[in-house]
Amino acid sequence: MGKLTKAAEMAAREEALKWFLKIIDAAGGAVVAHDGLGDATRAFSGDFEPTDTWNWAEQRGLTETGFDSLSETSSAKITPAGRAALEGGDL
């Protein structure tokens, strides 16, 4: 990844978060990703590691993450704040 300015990095993060929420929404409000993350999360992360986008969404309260140790899968579910952001609110 090339060096991004702080403003460009923040804009890129927000764009990745928007795509992440859109993917979850298209999946019915929740996604399950094997091996921690799946191909869908890789597709929109751009310059960032997919885990970064997954973590940013959770840290901002846009999603909540679950983990099933038996199947070793992670899941992300849109929170009410994430729903509001998806529908045009601030990230």
PDB file of N, CA, C and O in Angstrom:
ATOM      1  N   MET A   1       0.845  -1.170   0.000  1.00  0.00           N
ATOM      2  CA  MET A   1       0.000   0.000   0.000  1.00  0.00           C
ATOM      3  C   MET A   1       0.885   1.226   0.000  1.00  0.00           C
ATOM      4  O   MET A   1       1.838   1.312   0.774  1.00  0.00           O
ATOM      5  N   GLY A   2       0.572   2.180  -0.871  1.00  0.00           N
ATOM      6  CA  GLY A   2       1.280   3.433  -0.869  1.00  0.00           C
ATOM      7  C   GLY A   2       0.908   4.238   0.358  1.00  0.00           C
ATOM      8  O   GLY A   2      -0.088   3.955   1.023  1.00  0.00           O
ATOM      9  N   LYS A   3       1.706   5.233   0.648  1.00  0.00           N
ATOM     10  CA  LYS A   3       1.451   6.067   1.819  1.00  0.00           C
ATOM     11  C   LYS A   3       0.281   7.012   1.543  1.00  0.00           C
ATOM     12  O   LYS A   3       0.333   7.809   0.607  1.00  0.00           O
ATOM     13  N   LEU A   4      -0.752   6.923   2.344  1.00  0.00           N
ATOM     14  CA  LEU A   4      -1.906   7.805   2.214  1.00  0.00           C
ATOM     15  C   LEU A   4      -1.787   8.954   3.203  1.00  0.00           C
ATOM     16  O   LEU A   4      -1.260   8.787   4.303  1.00  0.00           O
ATOM     17  N   THR A   5      -2.280  10.122   2.804  1.00  0.00           N
ATOM     18  CA  THR A   5      -2.376  11.204   3.770  1.00  0.00           C
ATOM     19  C   THR A   5      -3.449  10.804   4.777  1.00  0.00           C
ATOM     20  O   THR A   5      -4.263   9.922   4.503  1.00  0.00           O
ATOM     21  N   LYS A   6      -3.451  11.445   5.931  1.00  0.00           N
ATOM     22  CA  LYS A   6      -4.428  11.105   6.967  1.00  0.00           C
ATOM     23  C   LYS A   6      -5.858  11.309   6.452  1.00  0.00           C
ATOM     24  O   LYS A   6      -6.728  10.476   6.704  1.00  0.00           O
ATOM     25  N   ALA A   7      -6.102  12.396   5.741  1.00  0.00           N
ATOM     26  CA  ALA A   7      -7.444  12.664   5.212  1.00  0.00           C
ATOM     27  C   ALA A   7      -7.840  11.613   4.177  1.00  0.00           C
ATOM     28  O   ALA A   7      -8.980  11.148   4.169  1.00  0.00           O
ATOM     29  N   ALA A   8      -6.909  11.239   3.311  1.00  0.00           N
ATOM     30  CA  ALA A   8      -7.197  10.219   2.304  1.00  0.00           C
ATOM     31  C   ALA A   8      -7.432   8.862   2.959  1.00  0.00           C
ATOM     32  O   ALA A   8      -8.287   8.096   2.515  1.00  0.00           O
ATOM     33  N   GLU A   9      -6.677   8.566   4.009  1.00  0.00           N
ATOM     34  CA  GLU A   9      -6.869   7.311   4.725  1.00  0.00           C
ATOM     35  C   GLU A   9      -8.257   7.263   5.370  1.00  0.00           C
ATOM     36  O   GLU A   9      -8.937   6.240   5.296  1.00  0.00           O
ATOM     37  N   MET A  10      -8.676   8.352   5.996  1.00  0.00           N
ATOM     38  CA  MET A  10      -9.990   8.382   6.633  1.00  0.00           C
ATOM     39  C   MET A  10     -11.104   8.237   5.592  1.00  0.00           C
ATOM     40  O   MET A  10     -12.086   7.533   5.829  1.00  0.00           O
ATOM     41  N   ALA A  11     -10.954   8.896   4.448  1.00  0.00           N
ATOM     42  CA  ALA A  11     -11.956   8.779   3.382  1.00  0.00           C
ATOM     43  C   ALA A  11     -12.016   7.345   2.858  1.00  0.00           C
ATOM     44  O   ALA A  11     -13.098   6.818   2.598  1.00  0.00           O
ATOM     45  N   ALA A  12     -10.861   6.723   2.705  1.00  0.00           N
ATOM     46  CA  ALA A  12     -10.816   5.338   2.229  1.00  0.00           C
ATOM     47  C   ALA A  12     -11.429   4.384   3.261  1.00  0.00           C
ATOM     48  O   ALA A  12     -12.126   3.436   2.896  1.00  0.00           O
ATOM     49  N   ARG A  13     -11.171   4.635   4.534  1.00  0.00           N
ATOM     50  CA  ARG A  13     -11.773   3.804   5.585  1.00  0.00           C
ATOM     51  C   ARG A  13     -13.292   3.915   5.554  1.00  0.00           C
ATOM     52  O   ARG A  13     -13.993   2.907   5.648  1.00  0.00           O
ATOM     53  N   GLU A  14     -13.799   5.131   5.421  1.00  0.00           N
ATOM     54  CA  GLU A  14     -15.241   5.331   5.398  1.00  0.00           C
ATOM     55  C   GLU A  14     -15.862   4.647   4.190  1.00  0.00           C
ATOM     56  O   GLU A  14     -16.946   4.074   4.296  1.00  0.00           O
ATOM     57  N   GLU A  15     -15.197   4.696   3.054  1.00  0.00           N
ATOM     58  CA  GLU A  15     -15.709   4.026   1.861  1.00  0.00           C
ATOM     59  C   GLU A  15     -15.734   2.512   2.077  1.00  0.00           C
ATOM     60  O   GLU A  15     -16.698   1.847   1.697  1.00  0.00           O
ATOM     61  N   ALA A  16     -14.681   1.968   2.683  1.00  0.00           N
ATOM     62  CA  ALA A  16     -14.650   0.533   2.975  1.00  0.00           C
ATOM     63  C   ALA A  16     -15.762   0.159   3.949  1.00  0.00           C
ATOM     64  O   ALA A  16     -16.396  -0.883   3.788  1.00  0.00           O
ATOM     65  N   LEU A  17     -16.006   0.994   4.956  1.00  0.00           N
ATOM     66  CA  LEU A  17     -17.078   0.728   5.913  1.00  0.00           C
ATOM     67  C   LEU A  17     -18.448   0.735   5.229  1.00  0.00           C
ATOM     68  O   LEU A  17     -19.297  -0.106   5.527  1.00  0.00           O
ATOM     69  N   LYS A  18     -18.661   1.682   4.315  1.00  0.00           N
ATOM     70  CA  LYS A  18     -19.936   1.739   3.604  1.00  0.00           C
ATOM     71  C   LYS A  18     -20.162   0.452   2.817  1.00  0.00           C
ATOM     72  O   LYS A  18     -21.259  -0.106   2.835  1.00  0.00           O
ATOM     73  N   TRP A  19     -19.117  -0.023   2.123  1.00  0.00           N
ATOM     74  CA  TRP A  19     -19.252  -1.255   1.351  1.00  0.00           C
ATOM     75  C   TRP A  19     -19.477  -2.451   2.269  1.00  0.00           C
ATOM     76  O   TRP A  19     -20.251  -3.348   1.938  1.00  0.00           O
ATOM     77  N   PHE A  20     -18.819  -2.470   3.400  1.00  0.00           N
ATOM     78  CA  PHE A  20     -18.989  -3.561   4.357  1.00  0.00           C
ATOM     79  C   PHE A  20     -20.441  -3.627   4.819  1.00  0.00           C
ATOM     80  O   PHE A  20     -21.034  -4.706   4.851  1.00  0.00           O
ATOM     81  N   LEU A  21     -21.016  -2.478   5.176  1.00  0.00           N
ATOM     82  CA  LEU A  21     -22.412  -2.444   5.611  1.00  0.00           C
ATOM     83  C   LEU A  21     -23.354  -2.852   4.479  1.00  0.00           C
ATOM     84  O   LEU A  21     -24.348  -3.540   4.713  1.00  0.00           O
ATOM     85  N   LYS A  22     -23.043  -2.429   3.255  1.00  0.00           N
ATOM     86  CA  LYS A  22     -23.884  -2.811   2.112  1.00  0.00           C
ATOM     87  C   LYS A  22     -23.857  -4.324   1.897  1.00  0.00           C
ATOM     88  O   LYS A  22     -24.887  -4.926   1.594  1.00  0.00           O
ATOM     89  N   ILE A  23     -22.696  -4.931   2.050  1.00  0.00           N
ATOM     90  CA  ILE A  23     -22.583  -6.379   1.890  1.00  0.00           C
ATOM     91  C   ILE A  23     -23.388  -7.098   2.964  1.00  0.00           C
ATOM     92  O   ILE A  23     -24.107  -8.054   2.675  1.00  0.00           O
ATOM     93  N   ILE A  24     -23.267  -6.641   4.185  1.00  0.00           N
ATOM     94  CA  ILE A  24     -24.024  -7.266   5.280  1.00  0.00           C
ATOM     95  C   ILE A  24     -25.520  -7.090   5.040  1.00  0.00           C
ATOM     96  O   ILE A  24     -26.297  -8.025   5.234  1.00  0.00           O
ATOM     97  N   ASP A  25     -25.921  -5.898   4.621  1.00  0.00           N
ATOM     98  CA  ASP A  25     -27.333  -5.634   4.365  1.00  0.00           C
ATOM     99  C   ASP A  25     -27.858  -6.536   3.251  1.00  0.00           C
ATOM    100  O   ASP A  25     -28.955  -7.085   3.360  1.00  0.00           O
ATOM    101  N   ALA A  26     -27.086  -6.688   2.189  1.00  0.00           N
ATOM    102  CA  ALA A  26     -27.493  -7.542   1.075  1.00  0.00           C
ATOM    103  C   ALA A  26     -27.621  -9.004   1.502  1.00  0.00           C
ATOM    104  O   ALA A  26     -28.371  -9.772   0.900  1.00  0.00           O
ATOM    105  N   ALA A  27     -26.889  -9.376   2.538  1.00  0.00           N
ATOM    106  CA  ALA A  27     -26.941 -10.743   3.048  1.00  0.00           C
ATOM    107  C   ALA A  27     -28.058 -10.925   4.074  1.00  0.00           C
ATOM    108  O   ALA A  27     -28.155 -11.981   4.697  1.00  0.00           O
ATOM    109  N   GLY A  28     -28.892  -9.918   4.253  1.00  0.00           N
ATOM    110  CA  GLY A  28     -30.007 -10.032   5.182  1.00  0.00           C
ATOM    111  C   GLY A  28     -29.731  -9.473   6.560  1.00  0.00           C
ATOM    112  O   GLY A  28     -30.481  -9.756   7.493  1.00  0.00           O
ATOM    113  N   GLY A  29     -28.686  -8.694   6.718  1.00  0.00           N
ATOM    114  CA  GLY A  29     -28.388  -8.045   7.995  1.00  0.00           C
ATOM    115  C   GLY A  29     -27.289  -8.698   8.800  1.00  0.00           C
ATOM    116  O   GLY A  29     -26.881  -8.182   9.841  1.00  0.00           O
ATOM    117  N   ALA A  30     -26.802  -9.847   8.314  1.00  0.00           N
ATOM    118  CA  ALA A  30     -25.710 -10.532   9.015  1.00  0.00           C
ATOM    119  C   ALA A  30     -24.902 -11.329   8.002  1.00  0.00           C
ATOM    120  O   ALA A  30     -25.446 -11.810   7.008  1.00  0.00           O
ATOM    121  N   VAL A  31     -23.625 -11.467   8.250  1.00  0.00           N
ATOM    122  CA  VAL A  31     -22.767 -12.307   7.418  1.00  0.00           C
ATOM    123  C   VAL A  31     -21.959 -13.232   8.314  1.00  0.00           C
ATOM    124  O   VAL A  31     -21.648 -12.900   9.458  1.00  0.00           O
ATOM    125  N   VAL A  32     -21.633 -14.373   7.785  1.00  0.00           N
ATOM    126  CA  VAL A  32     -20.738 -15.308   8.462  1.00  0.00           C
ATOM    127  C   VAL A  32     -19.540 -15.478   7.556  1.00  0.00           C
ATOM    128  O   VAL A  32     -19.690 -15.703   6.355  1.00  0.00           O
ATOM    129  N   ALA A  33     -18.368 -15.373   8.116  1.00  0.00           N
ATOM    130  CA  ALA A  33     -17.137 -15.491   7.337  1.00  0.00           C
ATOM    131  C   ALA A  33     -16.282 -16.601   7.915  1.00  0.00           C
ATOM    132  O   ALA A  33     -15.874 -16.533   9.075  1.00  0.00           O
ATOM    133  N   HIS A  34     -16.010 -17.607   7.130  1.00  0.00           N
ATOM    134  CA  HIS A  34     -15.143 -18.690   7.573  1.00  0.00           C
ATOM    135  C   HIS A  34     -13.702 -18.187   7.656  1.00  0.00           C
ATOM    136  O   HIS A  34     -13.325 -17.251   6.951  1.00  0.00           O
ATOM    137  N   ASP A  35     -12.927 -18.789   8.491  1.00  0.00           N
ATOM    138  CA  ASP A  35     -11.526 -18.398   8.706  1.00  0.00           C
ATOM    139  C   ASP A  35     -11.411 -16.942   9.144  1.00  0.00           C
ATOM    140  O   ASP A  35     -10.440 -16.264   8.808  1.00  0.00           O
ATOM    141  N   GLY A  36     -12.384 -16.470   9.880  1.00  0.00           N
ATOM    142  CA  GLY A  36     -12.340 -15.096  10.368  1.00  0.00           C
ATOM    143  C   GLY A  36     -12.917 -14.106   9.389  1.00  0.00           C
ATOM    144  O   GLY A  36     -13.690 -13.234   9.784  1.00  0.00           O
ATOM    145  N   LEU A  37     -12.562 -14.215   8.117  1.00  0.00           N
ATOM    146  CA  LEU A  37     -13.081 -13.316   7.079  1.00  0.00           C
ATOM    147  C   LEU A  37     -13.248 -14.094   5.792  1.00  0.00           C
ATOM    148  O   LEU A  37     -12.533 -15.067   5.550  1.00  0.00           O
ATOM    149  N   GLY A  38     -14.185 -13.671   4.969  1.00  0.00           N
ATOM    150  CA  GLY A  38     -14.429 -14.358   3.713  1.00  0.00           C
ATOM    151  C   GLY A  38     -14.068 -13.518   2.512  1.00  0.00           C
ATOM    152  O   GLY A  38     -13.629 -12.375   2.636  1.00  0.00           O
ATOM    153  N   ASP A  39     -14.263 -14.110   1.339  1.00  0.00           N
ATOM    154  CA  ASP A  39     -13.938 -13.415   0.096  1.00  0.00           C
ATOM    155  C   ASP A  39     -14.734 -12.131  -0.076  1.00  0.00           C
ATOM    156  O   ASP A  39     -14.231 -11.165  -0.650  1.00  0.00           O
ATOM    157  N   ALA A  40     -15.968 -12.107   0.413  1.00  0.00           N
ATOM    158  CA  ALA A  40     -16.783 -10.897   0.272  1.00  0.00           C
ATOM    159  C   ALA A  40     -16.135  -9.719   0.980  1.00  0.00           C
ATOM    160  O   ALA A  40     -16.164  -8.600   0.470  1.00  0.00           O
ATOM    161  N   THR A  41     -15.552  -9.955   2.144  1.00  0.00           N
ATOM    162  CA  THR A  41     -14.927  -8.849   2.863  1.00  0.00           C
ATOM    163  C   THR A  41     -13.617  -8.444   2.218  1.00  0.00           C
ATOM    164  O   THR A  41     -13.193  -7.297   2.355  1.00  0.00           O
ATOM    165  N   ARG A  42     -12.972  -9.351   1.523  1.00  0.00           N
ATOM    166  CA  ARG A  42     -11.726  -9.015   0.835  1.00  0.00           C
ATOM    167  C   ARG A  42     -11.988  -8.126  -0.379  1.00  0.00           C
ATOM    168  O   ARG A  42     -11.152  -7.296  -0.739  1.00  0.00           O
ATOM    169  N   ALA A  43     -13.134  -8.300  -0.997  1.00  0.00           N
ATOM    170  CA  ALA A  43     -13.409  -7.638  -2.263  1.00  0.00           C
ATOM    171  C   ALA A  43     -13.484  -6.117  -2.153  1.00  0.00           C
ATOM    172  O   ALA A  43     -13.195  -5.424  -3.129  1.00  0.00           O
ATOM    173  N   PHE A  44     -13.859  -5.584  -1.009  1.00  0.00           N
ATOM    174  CA  PHE A  44     -14.073  -4.138  -0.911  1.00  0.00           C
ATOM    175  C   PHE A  44     -13.048  -3.433  -0.049  1.00  0.00           C
ATOM    176  O   PHE A  44     -13.120  -2.212   0.094  1.00  0.00           O
ATOM    177  N   SER A  45     -12.106  -4.139   0.527  1.00  0.00           N
ATOM    178  CA  SER A  45     -11.206  -3.519   1.495  1.00  0.00           C
ATOM    179  C   SER A  45     -10.148  -2.624   0.875  1.00  0.00           C
ATOM    180  O   SER A  45      -9.532  -1.818   1.571  1.00  0.00           O
ATOM    181  N   GLY A  46      -9.932  -2.759  -0.427  1.00  0.00           N
ATOM    182  CA  GLY A  46      -9.000  -1.878  -1.105  1.00  0.00           C
ATOM    183  C   GLY A  46      -7.600  -1.947  -0.527  1.00  0.00           C
ATOM    184  O   GLY A  46      -6.978  -3.009  -0.508  1.00  0.00           O
ATOM    185  N   ASP A  47      -7.107  -0.810  -0.057  1.00  0.00           N
ATOM    186  CA  ASP A  47      -5.750  -0.714   0.458  1.00  0.00           C
ATOM    187  C   ASP A  47      -5.591  -1.285   1.861  1.00  0.00           C
ATOM    188  O   ASP A  47      -4.477  -1.325   2.384  1.00  0.00           O
ATOM    189  N   PHE A  48      -6.669  -1.721   2.471  1.00  0.00           N
ATOM    190  CA  PHE A  48      -6.619  -2.168   3.856  1.00  0.00           C
ATOM    191  C   PHE A  48      -6.785  -3.672   3.952  1.00  0.00           C
ATOM    192  O   PHE A  48      -7.357  -4.303   3.063  1.00  0.00           O
ATOM    193  N   GLU A  49      -6.291  -4.230   5.018  1.00  0.00           N
ATOM    194  CA  GLU A  49      -6.540  -5.639   5.305  1.00  0.00           C
ATOM    195  C   GLU A  49      -8.020  -5.796   5.621  1.00  0.00           C
ATOM    196  O   GLU A  49      -8.601  -4.931   6.276  1.00  0.00           O
ATOM    197  N   PRO A  50      -8.644  -6.881   5.171  1.00  0.00           N
ATOM    198  CA  PRO A  50     -10.067  -7.076   5.475  1.00  0.00           C
ATOM    199  C   PRO A  50     -10.366  -7.033   6.975  1.00  0.00           C
ATOM    200  O   PRO A  50     -11.420  -6.544   7.383  1.00  0.00           O
ATOM    201  N   THR A  51      -9.454  -7.538   7.784  1.00  0.00           N
ATOM    202  CA  THR A  51      -9.695  -7.518   9.225  1.00  0.00           C
ATOM    203  C   THR A  51      -9.758  -6.093   9.751  1.00  0.00           C
ATOM    204  O   THR A  51     -10.455  -5.833  10.732  1.00  0.00           O
ATOM    205  N   ASP A  52      -9.046  -5.165   9.123  1.00  0.00           N
ATOM    206  CA  ASP A  52      -9.110  -3.771   9.549  1.00  0.00           C
ATOM    207  C   ASP A  52     -10.537  -3.243   9.419  1.00  0.00           C
ATOM    208  O   ASP A  52     -11.072  -2.644  10.352  1.00  0.00           O
ATOM    209  N   THR A  53     -11.147  -3.469   8.255  1.00  0.00           N
ATOM    210  CA  THR A  53     -12.493  -2.966   8.023  1.00  0.00           C
ATOM    211  C   THR A  53     -13.484  -3.628   8.973  1.00  0.00           C
ATOM    212  O   THR A  53     -14.365  -2.966   9.522  1.00  0.00           O
ATOM    213  N   TRP A  54     -13.337  -4.929   9.165  1.00  0.00           N
ATOM    214  CA  TRP A  54     -14.206  -5.659  10.098  1.00  0.00           C
ATOM    215  C   TRP A  54     -14.098  -5.037  11.493  1.00  0.00           C
ATOM    216  O   TRP A  54     -15.110  -4.790  12.149  1.00  0.00           O
ATOM    217  N   ASN A  55     -12.870  -4.788  11.937  1.00  0.00           N
ATOM    218  CA  ASN A  55     -12.647  -4.222  13.270  1.00  0.00           C
ATOM    219  C   ASN A  55     -13.129  -2.779  13.370  1.00  0.00           C
ATOM    220  O   ASN A  55     -13.703  -2.400  14.390  1.00  0.00           O
ATOM    221  N   TRP A  56     -12.910  -1.958  12.331  1.00  0.00           N
ATOM    222  CA  TRP A  56     -13.369  -0.566  12.367  1.00  0.00           C
ATOM    223  C   TRP A  56     -14.874  -0.508  12.526  1.00  0.00           C
ATOM    224  O   TRP A  56     -15.390   0.314  13.284  1.00  0.00           O
ATOM    225  N   ALA A  57     -15.590  -1.384  11.811  1.00  0.00           N
ATOM    226  CA  ALA A  57     -17.052  -1.384  11.900  1.00  0.00           C
ATOM    227  C   ALA A  57     -17.496  -1.697  13.319  1.00  0.00           C
ATOM    228  O   ALA A  57     -18.415  -1.068  13.842  1.00  0.00           O
ATOM    229  N   GLU A  58     -16.843  -2.669  13.938  1.00  0.00           N
ATOM    230  CA  GLU A  58     -17.215  -3.022  15.307  1.00  0.00           C
ATOM    231  C   GLU A  58     -16.826  -1.915  16.288  1.00  0.00           C
ATOM    232  O   GLU A  58     -17.605  -1.581  17.181  1.00  0.00           O
ATOM    233  N   GLN A  59     -15.639  -1.348  16.130  1.00  0.00           N
ATOM    234  CA  GLN A  59     -15.180  -0.292  17.034  1.00  0.00           C
ATOM    235  C   GLN A  59     -16.087   0.935  16.985  1.00  0.00           C
ATOM    236  O   GLN A  59     -16.261   1.617  17.994  1.00  0.00           O
ATOM    237  N   ARG A  60     -16.659   1.215  15.828  1.00  0.00           N
ATOM    238  CA  ARG A  60     -17.561   2.363  15.689  1.00  0.00           C
ATOM    239  C   ARG A  60     -18.991   2.022  16.087  1.00  0.00           C
ATOM    240  O   ARG A  60     -19.872   2.879  16.027  1.00  0.00           O
ATOM    241  N   GLY A  61     -19.226   0.795  16.488  1.00  0.00           N
ATOM    242  CA  GLY A  61     -20.567   0.394  16.897  1.00  0.00           C
ATOM    243  C   GLY A  61     -21.518   0.160  15.739  1.00  0.00           C
ATOM    244  O   GLY A  61     -22.733   0.119  15.933  1.00  0.00           O
ATOM    245  N   LEU A  62     -20.972   0.002  14.517  1.00  0.00           N
ATOM    246  CA  LEU A  62     -21.811  -0.208  13.341  1.00  0.00           C
ATOM    247  C   LEU A  62     -22.226  -1.667  13.199  1.00  0.00           C
ATOM    248  O   LEU A  62     -23.267  -1.973  12.618  1.00  0.00           O
ATOM    249  N   THR A  63     -21.414  -2.552  13.728  1.00  0.00           N
ATOM    250  CA  THR A  63     -21.705  -3.987  13.697  1.00  0.00           C
ATOM    251  C   THR A  63     -21.343  -4.582  15.052  1.00  0.00           C
ATOM    252  O   THR A  63     -20.626  -3.976  15.847  1.00  0.00           O
ATOM    253  N   GLU A  64     -21.852  -5.777  15.290  1.00  0.00           N
ATOM    254  CA  GLU A  64     -21.392  -6.542  16.442  1.00  0.00           C
ATOM    255  C   GLU A  64     -20.910  -7.884  15.904  1.00  0.00           C
ATOM    256  O   GLU A  64     -21.505  -8.457  14.991  1.00  0.00           O
ATOM    257  N   THR A  65     -19.842  -8.361  16.477  1.00  0.00           N
ATOM    258  CA  THR A  65     -19.199  -9.570  15.994  1.00  0.00           C
ATOM    259  C   THR A  65     -19.461 -10.720  16.947  1.00  0.00           C
ATOM    260  O   THR A  65     -19.456 -10.562  18.167  1.00  0.00           O
ATOM    261  N   GLY A  66     -19.685 -11.860  16.365  1.00  0.00           N
ATOM    262  CA  GLY A  66     -19.818 -13.089  17.136  1.00  0.00           C
ATOM    263  C   GLY A  66     -18.800 -14.097  16.638  1.00  0.00           C
ATOM    264  O   GLY A  66     -18.299 -13.980  15.520  1.00  0.00           O
ATOM    265  N   PHE A  67     -18.496 -15.073  17.454  1.00  0.00           N
ATOM    266  CA  PHE A  67     -17.568 -16.121  17.035  1.00  0.00           C
ATOM    267  C   PHE A  67     -18.075 -17.459  17.549  1.00  0.00           C
ATOM    268  O   PHE A  67     -18.388 -17.605  18.730  1.00  0.00           O
ATOM    269  N   ASP A  68     -18.153 -18.422  16.658  1.00  0.00           N
ATOM    270  CA  ASP A  68     -18.560 -19.783  17.006  1.00  0.00           C
ATOM    271  C   ASP A  68     -17.307 -20.642  17.027  1.00  0.00           C
ATOM    272  O   ASP A  68     -16.752 -20.966  15.977  1.00  0.00           O
ATOM    273  N   SER A  69     -16.861 -21.010  18.221  1.00  0.00           N
ATOM    274  CA  SER A  69     -15.608 -21.756  18.330  1.00  0.00           C
ATOM    275  C   SER A  69     -15.724 -23.170  17.765  1.00  0.00           C
ATOM    276  O   SER A  69     -14.720 -23.746  17.344  1.00  0.00           O
ATOM    277  N   LEU A  70     -16.915 -23.732  17.750  1.00  0.00           N
ATOM    278  CA  LEU A  70     -17.095 -25.077  17.214  1.00  0.00           C
ATOM    279  C   LEU A  70     -16.841 -25.110  15.704  1.00  0.00           C
ATOM    280  O   LEU A  70     -16.129 -25.981  15.205  1.00  0.00           O
ATOM    281  N   SER A  71     -17.426 -24.163  14.993  1.00  0.00           N
ATOM    282  CA  SER A  71     -17.234 -24.123  13.540  1.00  0.00           C
ATOM    283  C   SER A  71     -16.111 -23.182  13.121  1.00  0.00           C
ATOM    284  O   SER A  71     -15.766 -23.099  11.942  1.00  0.00           O
ATOM    285  N   GLU A  72     -15.543 -22.472  14.096  1.00  0.00           N
ATOM    286  CA  GLU A  72     -14.476 -21.502  13.843  1.00  0.00           C
ATOM    287  C   GLU A  72     -14.885 -20.470  12.798  1.00  0.00           C
ATOM    288  O   GLU A  72     -14.133 -20.170  11.870  1.00  0.00           O
ATOM    289  N   THR A  73     -16.077 -19.939  12.967  1.00  0.00           N
ATOM    290  CA  THR A  73     -16.562 -18.900  12.073  1.00  0.00           C
ATOM    291  C   THR A  73     -16.861 -17.634  12.863  1.00  0.00           C
ATOM    292  O   THR A  73     -17.285 -17.679  14.018  1.00  0.00           O
ATOM    293  N   SER A  74     -16.629 -16.510  12.208  1.00  0.00           N
ATOM    294  CA  SER A  74     -16.980 -15.211  12.769  1.00  0.00           C
ATOM    295  C   SER A  74     -18.233 -14.726  12.063  1.00  0.00           C
ATOM    296  O   SER A  74     -18.500 -15.098  10.920  1.00  0.00           O
ATOM    297  N   SER A  75     -18.985 -13.905  12.742  1.00  0.00           N
ATOM    298  CA  SER A  75     -20.157 -13.316  12.116  1.00  0.00           C
ATOM    299  C   SER A  75     -20.203 -11.836  12.458  1.00  0.00           C
ATOM    300  O   SER A  75     -19.723 -11.410  13.509  1.00  0.00           O
ATOM    301  N   ALA A  76     -20.778 -11.074  11.569  1.00  0.00           N
ATOM    302  CA  ALA A  76     -20.982  -9.649  11.806  1.00  0.00           C
ATOM    303  C   ALA A  76     -22.444  -9.347  11.545  1.00  0.00           C
ATOM    304  O   ALA A  76     -23.009  -9.792  10.547  1.00  0.00           O
ATOM    305  N   LYS A  77     -23.054  -8.591  12.442  1.00  0.00           N
ATOM    306  CA  LYS A  77     -24.463  -8.222  12.345  1.00  0.00           C
ATOM    307  C   LYS A  77     -24.555  -6.706  12.450  1.00  0.00           C
ATOM    308  O   LYS A  77     -23.892  -6.094  13.287  1.00  0.00           O
ATOM    309  N   ILE A  78     -25.380  -6.101  11.598  1.00  0.00           N
ATOM    310  CA  ILE A  78     -25.572  -4.648  11.635  1.00  0.00           C
ATOM    311  C   ILE A  78     -26.304  -4.268  12.921  1.00  0.00           C
ATOM    312  O   ILE A  78     -27.303  -4.889  13.283  1.00  0.00           O
ATOM    313  N   THR A  79     -25.801  -3.255  13.601  1.00  0.00           N
ATOM    314  CA  THR A  79     -26.447  -2.708  14.797  1.00  0.00           C
ATOM    315  C   THR A  79     -27.406  -1.590  14.373  1.00  0.00           C
ATOM    316  O   THR A  79     -27.400  -1.191  13.208  1.00  0.00           O
ATOM    317  N   PRO A  80     -28.219  -1.083  15.288  1.00  0.00           N
ATOM    318  CA  PRO A  80     -29.069   0.071  14.941  1.00  0.00           C
ATOM    319  C   PRO A  80     -28.243   1.272  14.438  1.00  0.00           C
ATOM    320  O   PRO A  80     -28.671   1.975  13.523  1.00  0.00           O
ATOM    321  N   ALA A  81     -27.076   1.504  15.026  1.00  0.00           N
ATOM    322  CA  ALA A  81     -26.209   2.598  14.549  1.00  0.00           C
ATOM    323  C   ALA A  81     -25.722   2.324  13.133  1.00  0.00           C
ATOM    324  O   ALA A  81     -25.645   3.233  12.307  1.00  0.00           O
ATOM    325  N   GLY A  82     -25.396   1.068  12.858  1.00  0.00           N
ATOM    326  CA  GLY A  82     -24.980   0.679  11.511  1.00  0.00           C
ATOM    327  C   GLY A  82     -26.102   0.847  10.514  1.00  0.00           C
ATOM    328  O   GLY A  82     -25.877   1.283   9.385  1.00  0.00           O
ATOM    329  N   ARG A  83     -27.327   0.499  10.929  1.00  0.00           N
ATOM    330  CA  ARG A  83     -28.501   0.659  10.061  1.00  0.00           C
ATOM    331  C   ARG A  83     -28.702   2.143   9.743  1.00  0.00           C
ATOM    332  O   ARG A  83     -28.967   2.503   8.596  1.00  0.00           O
ATOM    333  N   ALA A  84     -28.576   2.994  10.750  1.00  0.00           N
ATOM    334  CA  ALA A  84     -28.736   4.439  10.539  1.00  0.00           C
ATOM    335  C   ALA A  84     -27.656   4.966   9.587  1.00  0.00           C
ATOM    336  O   ALA A  84     -27.947   5.787   8.718  1.00  0.00           O
ATOM    337  N   ALA A  85     -26.417   4.501   9.747  1.00  0.00           N
ATOM    338  CA  ALA A  85     -25.329   4.933   8.868  1.00  0.00           C
ATOM    339  C   ALA A  85     -25.581   4.465   7.442  1.00  0.00           C
ATOM    340  O   ALA A  85     -25.328   5.200   6.487  1.00  0.00           O
ATOM    341  N   LEU A  86     -26.075   3.251   7.303  1.00  0.00           N
ATOM    342  CA  LEU A  86     -26.366   2.701   5.982  1.00  0.00           C
ATOM    343  C   LEU A  86     -27.458   3.500   5.285  1.00  0.00           C
ATOM    344  O   LEU A  86     -27.449   3.652   4.064  1.00  0.00           O
ATOM    345  N   GLU A  87     -28.381   4.001   6.063  1.00  0.00           N
ATOM    346  CA  GLU A  87     -29.507   4.751   5.498  1.00  0.00           C
ATOM    347  C   GLU A  87     -29.221   6.245   5.374  1.00  0.00           C
ATOM    348  O   GLU A  87     -30.142   7.044   5.211  1.00  0.00           O
ATOM    349  N   GLY A  88     -27.956   6.617   5.450  1.00  0.00           N
ATOM    350  CA  GLY A  88     -27.590   7.994   5.174  1.00  0.00           C
ATOM    351  C   GLY A  88     -27.027   8.778   6.327  1.00  0.00           C
ATOM    352  O   GLY A  88     -26.713   9.958   6.171  1.00  0.00           O
ATOM    353  N   GLY A  89     -26.890   8.165   7.475  1.00  0.00           N
ATOM    354  CA  GLY A  89     -26.308   8.865   8.613  1.00  0.00           C
ATOM    355  C   GLY A  89     -24.796   8.890   8.536  1.00  0.00           C
ATOM    356  O   GLY A  89     -24.205   8.405   7.572  1.00  0.00           O
ATOM    357  N   ASP A  90     -24.182   9.452   9.546  1.00  0.00           N
ATOM    358  CA  ASP A  90     -22.727   9.528   9.601  1.00  0.00           C
ATOM    359  C   ASP A  90     -22.125   8.209  10.034  1.00  0.00           C
ATOM    360  O   ASP A  90     -22.702   7.463  10.826  1.00  0.00           O
ATOM    361  N   LEU A  91     -20.943   7.943   9.490  1.00  0.00           N
ATOM    362  CA  LEU A  91     -20.190   6.786   9.936  1.00  0.00           C
ATOM    363  C   LEU A  91     -19.383   7.208  11.131  1.00  0.00           C
ATOM    364  O   LEU A  91     -18.651   6.398  11.700  1.00  0.00           O
TER     365      LEU A  91
END
